[in-house]
Amino acid sequence: MTPQEHENGLRSVAKRCHTELKKYDKLTTELSKQTISKDLPEFTSLLPPDKKRKYTPNMWFNHYVMTIDKEINDG
């Protein structure tokens, strides 16, 4: 895969998770963990090895989800 294909795959999984998280009126820690843990294996399989060495896949996943949220809310 090219770097752009990796990035598109990562953003796709993060956007799907973000959409699921926004469905809930009141988001609890338990709901958040459950939703993130459901999509984390797919995200980890798409994560390039150089990023895995810097931070954990969970940290990258949270970063991507927060970035998508910021893009959607701030335009």
C-alpha positions in Angstrom: 0.0 0.0 0.0 1.1 3.5 -0.7 1.3 6.0 2.2 -1.8 7.8 0.9 -3.8 4.5 0.9 -2.7 3.9 4.5 -3.8 7.3 5.5 -7.2 7.0 3.7 -7.8 3.6 5.4 -6.9 5.0 8.9 -9.2 8.0 8.4 -12.0 5.8 7.2 -11.9 3.6 10.3 -11.6 6.7 12.5 -14.5 8.4 10.8 -16.7 5.4 11.2 -15.8 5.3 15.0 -16.5 9.0 15.3 -19.9 8.6 13.7 -20.8 5.8 16.1 -19.6 7.9 19.1 -21.8 10.9 18.0 -24.9 8.7 18.0 -25.0 8.7 21.8 -26.7 11.6 23.6 -24.5 11.1 26.7 -21.2 9.5 26.1 -19.8 7.5 29.0 -16.4 6.0 29.4 -17.8 2.5 29.0 -19.5 3.3 25.7 -16.4 5.0 24.5 -14.1 2.1 25.3 -16.6 -0.4 23.8 -16.8 1.5 20.5 -13.1 2.1 20.2 -12.2 -1.5 21.1 -14.5 -2.7 18.3 -12.7 -0.7 15.6 -9.2 -0.8 17.0 -8.1 -4.2 15.5 -8.9 -3.0 12.0 -7.2 0.4 12.6 -4.1 -1.4 14.0 -3.8 -3.6 10.9 -3.7 -0.5 8.7 -1.2 1.4 10.9 2.3 1.6 9.3 5.1 0.0 11.3 7.0 3.3 11.8 4.0 4.8 13.6 3.6 1.8 15.8 7.2 2.3 17.0 6.5 5.9 18.1 3.2 5.5 20.0 0.7 2.8 20.7 -2.1 2.1 18.2 -4.7 3.2 20.7 -3.1 6.6 21.0 -2.9 7.0 17.2 -6.6 5.9 16.9 -7.7 8.5 19.5 -5.6 11.1 17.7 -7.3 10.4 14.4 -10.8 10.4 15.9 -10.1 13.7 17.6 -8.7 15.2 14.4 -11.8 14.1 12.5 -14.0 15.7 15.2 -12.1 18.9 15.0 -12.3 19.0 11.1 -16.1 18.4 11.3 -16.8 20.9 14.0 -14.4 23.7 13.0 -14.8 23.4 9.3 
